[in-house]
Amino acid sequence: MGLFTLPPKTSQDSLDLELFLKGERMEAPLHRTRKTLLPEWFPQSGVQLTWPHAETDWAPMLERVEKCYVQLAYAIASRERLLIVHPQPETVRALLEEQLPQRATANITYFACPTNDTWARDHAFLTVLDTAGTQLLDYRFNGWGGKFEAALDNAINRQLHDAGILRGNYVDRLDFELEGGSIESDGLGTLLTTSTCLLNPNRNPQYDKGQVELRLAEDFGVDRVLWLDHGALAGDDTDSHIDTLARLCPHDTILYVRCDDTADEHYAELRAMEEQLQTFLTREGKPYRLLALPLPDAIYDEDGERLPATYANYLVMNSAVLYPTYNQPEKDRAAKAIIQQAFPSHDIVGIDCTALIVQHGSLHCATMQFPKGVVGSSTPL
């Protein structure tokens, strides 16, 4: 285990946040004296989808993947504000108004913007709270280490902020390559990540491990970084994003992917990851509560390449957790039951993501949540 520790910071405001994260309901805004990278289960104002179109890699299967996005749009917009980014959002609006009830479509904001692809998790803002209010941190996105063109996606955040769609202080962090899917925060100063991604020379080669930790501390107010050194999924383009492998949850819980089939190519790496997770300790020096998600049965594309299907790629919302299903009823049900253990007060809603994984991502990769007060209610096109 890698562990980075700064002197502890305590204040009544940080205690307030701890109480919230322990399950207390708070109606008043939280005022903080330090930076806090918000956890996914913090109260939200909305979720972003960057919608697929004919100029993306989805072109050969656009109709199929749009069916998945329509399901996502309904599951989100029936519960929270939905922000849809697309070069020609009028076409998406027409599609959704034809297929979804008015109570959902009335909850959608559309924004016209050129895009390369659809993976909002990795090009969208990361949100921090501090004494100056809500900070929208805009990091450089380079297509997961230069694997894909990303210049248009890398420019989305600034345009959203300049248009007033997202409220908060814009913070330029474009000198540093960082994707939202590569980090997990508990909101209490602990961050979970993988060394194979954040320390990969195709991201920030000028930084060593200590410098990366200092940057994370500076930007996010974290004082503990838990480094996973094992775990990888076949077909993954991200160099092992943490959101494909293990997720921080409330009450010192970690959901993670486990492989029980010794003949599976993932067995050794995921077993080593599990053993490392068992060594991680909470801030109080206790083992984390570990909940194991099944690994989906192998799914292959038309060229025989295994796709990175994972149940860890779920999205936490205010009242629901949306999780990917893969047309594997027994394992889909088992994953739902395990996620329910981590989020007992949430509805656990499955979304068929067999189309989404064809381009090597899943549900969490396609979404980005924003906290209360960030997503406006206007509907520009």
Secondary structure as UniProt FT lines:
FT   HELIX           12..21
FT   TURN            22..23
FT   STRAND          36..37
FT   TURN            40..41
FT   STRAND          44..50
FT   TURN            54..55
FT   TURN            57..58
FT   HELIX           59..61
FT   HELIX           62..77
FT   TURN            78..79
FT   STRAND          81..86
FT   HELIX           89..99
FT   HELIX           102..105
FT   TURN            106..107
FT   STRAND          108..112
FT   HELIX           120..123
FT   STRAND          126..130
FT   TURN            131..132
FT   STRAND          133..140
FT   HELIX           143..146
FT   HELIX           151..154
FT   HELIX           156..162
FT   TURN            163..164
FT   STRAND          169..177
FT   HELIX           180..182
FT   STRAND          183..185
FT   STRAND          190..194
FT   HELIX           195..198
FT   TURN            201..203
FT   TURN            205..206
FT   HELIX           209..220
FT   STRAND          224..228
FT   TURN            234..235
FT   HELIX           242..244
FT   STRAND          246..249
FT   TURN            250..252
FT   STRAND          253..258
FT   TURN            262..263
FT   TURN            265..266
FT   HELIX           267..277
FT   TURN            278..279
FT   TURN            283..284
FT   STRAND          289..294
FT   TURN            302..303
FT   TURN            311..312
FT   STRAND          315..316
FT   STRAND          320..325
FT   HELIX           329..342
FT   TURN            344..345
FT   STRAND          347..352
FT   TURN            354..355
FT   HELIX           356..359
FT   HELIX           364..366
FT   STRAND          367..371
FT   TURN            372..374
//
